[in-house]
Amino acid sequence: LNLILAIFNLVPGYPLDGGRAFRAILHSYYKDIVKATRIAVSGGRIVAFVLVGLGIWGMLTGTGGGLWFILIGGFLYFISGASYEQVLIKQVLDKIPVKELMKKASSVSPELKFSEFLKKYSKSEAEAFLVKGKSFSGVLDLKRVRRLGPGQESLKLKNLAIPMKEIKKVSIKDSAYVAFTNFLKQNLDLLPVMSGGRISGVITKTTVMHRLMWNLNYESGNSRTTLEVIQSR
């Protein structure tokens, strides 16, 4: 069984180990990690189709393991596509500094009641705000406070915001890819940008995604399919 698993893992289809080795060889030849990954992913998808085909054949003929082949093939197809997407995003955003995308750090008072905040910012398109005062600083993400109970509108923003000490911030020297991964890990739409231990600005998920889409559409020349996958997130 271990021998069969080892042989399967050496198949040149990304992201299997054999596919990663195949990508390394392609990268050495083409000097282009995206192109190398795209070719290696194609190998992974071919392997996935073969497994699904074997699974269907197994189910039609009554031989064992047909369903498992289909599940493994489907999983491999999905993972290979996601792996290519990740490489593509990293290549684009690694070249863009956070400093280029950050905005001025305007903030709201932590002592402001949520009901008053709603009246004041009801026309704002933003869904996340920097909350900053003398004794409190944090981030208010509206998607986290949509289900308040009766009477909770009187709560102050400092009671609803995420304290700054619990947020994984980004440095002004980081790339946009670091901000992108932090957005996903923390499920936030806004992150403080630090410089010299102080907040020098903020960066939003919307800004990063807009720049990513712009580069993919008009600069990288990548396929529409990849764009649709990323936009679905």
N, C-alpha and C positions, 0 to 999 in steps of 0.2 A: 504493500500500500504506500509506504514512504517513497519507494522507487517511482511509482506511478505519479505521485504528487510532485516529486522532484522533476521528472521529465515534463510534466504539464507546466510547471512554473518556469521552465526554460524555453517554452514556446515564445518566439519573437513577436509577441503582441503586447503592447503597452496597456496597462501598467504592471504586467507580470515582470518578474526579475529578468527573464529573457528579453522582454520588450524594452526594459530599461537599458540593458546592455546593448541592444540593437540601436536604441536612440543615441547612446554614447558614441557608437561607431559612426552613425550618421552625422552627429554633431561635429565630430572630428573631421569629417569629410566636407560638409557643407558650411561649417562655421556659423550655423544659424539654428539656434535652439528651437525656434517655433517651427521651422520647416522639418527639422529632425523629429520633433514630437508629433507633428501632423502625419508623417509617414509611418511612424511607429504606432500611432493610434489606429491608422488604417489596418495595420497588421492585427491589432487587438480586436477590431471589429470583424475582420474576416474570421478570426478564431471564434468569436462570439456567434457569428452566423452558422459556422460549422457545428458548434455545440448545440445550438437550437435545432438545426436540421437533424442531428443525430438523436436529439431528444424526441422530436416529432416522429421520426422513423421508429424509435424504440417504443413509443406509445401505440403506434399503428400496428406494429408487429407483435406487441405483447412482451417484448424483452424488458428486463428490469432497468431502472435508473433513468427512464425517459424524462420524467418530470424534473429530476435533479439536473440533467443536462440543460434543459430549457431555463431553469432558474439561474444556473451558473452562467450560461451564455448571456442572458438578459442583464445580469448584474455586471458582467465584464463589459458589455456594450455601454452601459450607463457610466461606469467608472472611467472608461477610456475617454469618453466625451468630456466628462467633468475635469479630467486631468489636463486635457488639451486647453480647455477654457481657462484653467488656473494659470497655466504657463503663459497664455496669451495676455491675460490681465496683468500678470506680473511684469511682463516685458514692457507693456505700455506705461503702467503707473510707476515703475521703478525709475523712469527717466524724468518724472515730473516732481519737483520739490514741493513740499507742503507750503513753503513760503509763497509760492506762486499762486496757490489756490485759497489761502486763508483770507478771512475777512476781519474787519475791525471788531474788537471785542465789546460790543454794546451789551449791556446787561439790564436785568430787572431786579427790583428790590426783593430780598427774601422775606421782608415783613409784609409784602403786598398780599392781600387776601385773594384766593383763587377766583372768587366771584368778580372782584374788581379787575383782576387780570383779564378775565374773559371779555369784559366790557371794553377794556382798553385796547386789546389786541385781537378783537374778533375779525378784523379785516386783514390781519397779517397772514401771509402765505406760509410762514415758518411753522414747523411742528416741534421745534426744540429751541430752548432759550438758555442762555447763560444766566444763572442766578448768583448775584454777588453782592455782599455787604460787608460790614466791619467784622461780624462774628460768624458769617456763613458764606460759603461759596459752593456751587454745584451746578448741575444741569437738569432742567425741567424738560422731560420728553413727554409730549402730550399723548402719545399712543399708550403710555403707561398709566395714565390717569383718566382714561375715558369712562371708566365704570365706577365712579364715585357714588357712595351711598347717599341717602337723603340727609341734608344738612351739612354735608362735608364740603360744600362750596365755600364755607367760611374759614376753611383751613388756610394757613399761610403757605406761601410758596416753599419756604424752607422745610415744611413738613411733607411736601410732595416731591421735591427735587432730590436727585441722587447726589449725596455729598461728594465733594471733589476727591477726597481721600479714597473713595471706592471706584474711581474712574481711572482707567488706564489711558493716560494722556499721550500726546505726540509732541515731539520736539520740532522746532523750526527747521532743524537740519535733516529731519526724516524725509523719506519719499512718500508720495501719495499712496503707494502700495501698503506702507505701514499703517496709514490712516484707514485704508480700505479694510484691512484685516481686523483692525481694532473696532471698526463699526460692526463688522459681522460677529465678532466674539462677544461684544457687549450689548448688541442689539440697540444701539443708539444712533441718532441722526445728527448729532453734533458733538464735537470733541474740542476741548481747549488745546491751544498750541502754546507750548511753554518755551521760554527763552530766558536763560539766567535765573531760573527759579520763579519766574513771574509769567502770568498769562499775557502773551503779546497779541493774541488774536484767537479766532475760532475757525474751524473747518467743518463743513457740513457734508453729509453723505450725498445729498443732491448735487452739490458742486463737483464732487469727485466722480460720480456716475455720469454726469453731463460731459465732463472732460473725457472720460473713458469712451463714451459713445461717439463723441466727436472724432477722437483719434482713430477709432476702429472704422468709422464710416468714411472718413475723408483722407486719412493718412496711411493706415496700415494695409488697406486693400484686402481685408479678410472677408470671408464668406458671410452672407446674410444669415445663414443658419446659426452661426456662432453668435451673432448679434442678438438674434431672437432668444436664444437660450439665456444670455446674460440679462437682457431686458426683462425677462420673465421674473427676475429676482427683485 
